[in-house]
Amino acid sequence: MKLAEALILRADQQKRIEQLKQRLLRNAKVQEGDEPAENPQALLAELERVSEELEQFIQRINRTNSATELEPELTLTDALATRDVLRLKHGIYRNLAQAATVTQDRYSRSEVKFKSTVRISDIQKQADQLAKEYRELDAKIQQANWQTELLE
């Protein structure tokens, strides 16, 4: 099985667990004399089974990511960390550029006037550069995911 397939299955299992949680909560109590729509014990058993499978997939994915080099001296685990930080920084720079953009109508001279404290063009260029780095790294990661066999 390829790593990408395992990632898809992991996401499916995570969704399945969330669905089981919602079903359990809906059937946690009923009016006295009524029966729950679904057997909570059966749902709990299924939750345990799916949780164990998810744990095994996560462990295998983590082992594979740690053992796979995307390029010399850069494992998939390291690349994922870098990608996460790029996404975080890109969001901050993008939000800063939006917040610093002064678009205000003044109706009289007595109203407060605002000005930007940063150079918006520089901030936007940095945001664009971070977005480009993110896209390029993400493409490499996705390619590796489809080429890498999942470890046991």
N, C-alpha and C positions, 0 to 999 in steps of 0.2 A: 504494500500500500504506500502510495506517495504521501508525503507530509501534507500537501494541500488537501488531500482527501480526508486525512485525519483531522485537520482543522475544521473542515466542513462538518464532519461527524461530531466533533466536540461542540460546535455551535448548536447543532441539532439537539444534542443531549442537554445542553444548558437551557434551551428553550423548553424541552420536555420537562425538565425539573421545575421550571417556573410554572408551567401548566399544571403539573401535579400539585405544586404548592397552592395554586389558586383553587383547584378542585378540592383539596383537603380542607382549606379554609371555608369553602362553601358548605362542606358536609360535616363540619366540626360540631355543630349542634343543630338540633331539630326540636320542634314543639313536642312536648310530652305526648306519647301515643303514636307519633309519626315515625317513619323510617327515613334514613338519609337516602338521597337519590343514588349515591354510590357508597360502597363499603369502604369506610376509612382505613380499615386494616389492610385491605387489598391495595389501596392507594399507597399506604406506607410501605408495603412490601415492594411495590414497583419503584417507589422513590429510592429505597435502599439499593435495589438492583441497578437502576440507572446511575445513581451516585457512584457506585463502585466502578462501573464502566467508565464514567467520566473521569474519575481519579486515575484510572489506568491510562486513559488516553492522554491526560495532562502530563503524567509522568513520562510517557513515551515521547510526547512532543517536546518536553523540556530536555530530555536526554538527546534527542535528535538535534534540536537547536544548539545545544552546547557543543556537540561533537562535529557539527557541520561548519566548514569555513566558507564564507561567502567570497572572500578573497584572502590572501595571506594575512595572518594575524587579526582577522576579523570574523568572528563566529556569527552565526545567525542570531544568537542571543545578544551579542554586542550590537549588531545592526538593528535589532528590534528596539533596544534601549535608545540608540541614537535617533531612530525614527520617531519614537515617542517624544523625545525632547524637541526634535524639529517641529513636530505638530504643535506642541505646547508653545514654543517660542513664536511660531508663525501666528498662532491665534492672538498672542499678546501684542505683537507688532501690528497686526491687522486692526485689532480693537483700539490700540493707541492712535493709529492714523485716523480712524473714524472719530474718536473722542476729541482729537486735537483740531479737527476741521471745524472752523468757526463759520457757522451759517446762522446768522441771526439778523433779524430786522429790528432796527431801532426806530422808534416812532418819535422820540424827542431826544434832545441832547442830554437830558438829565438821566437817561437810562444808562445802566452799566454797560460798558463795552468790554468784550472779551478778546483776548489774543492768544494765539497758540504759543506754548512754551517749548515746542520741538519743531524741527524742520520736517514738515509732513512728507515732502518729496523723498528725503533720506529714509524716513521710517517706512514709507511705502516701498522703496527700492529694497530695503532689507527684508520686508515681508515677502516681496516677490522672489527674492533670492532663496529665502527659507522654503517657500512653497516649491520652488524648482528642485532644491536639494531633497526635499521630502519625496516628491514624485519620482525622482531618479532612484533614490534608495528603495522606495517601496516597489518599484518595478523589478529591481534586482532581487529583492526578498521574494516577491511573487514568483519570479522565474525559478529561484532556488527551491521554493516550496513544491513546484511541479516536477522538479528534477530529482529531488532527494527522497530516498526510501526511508520510511519510518522505522526507527530502531525499536527493538524489543525492550 
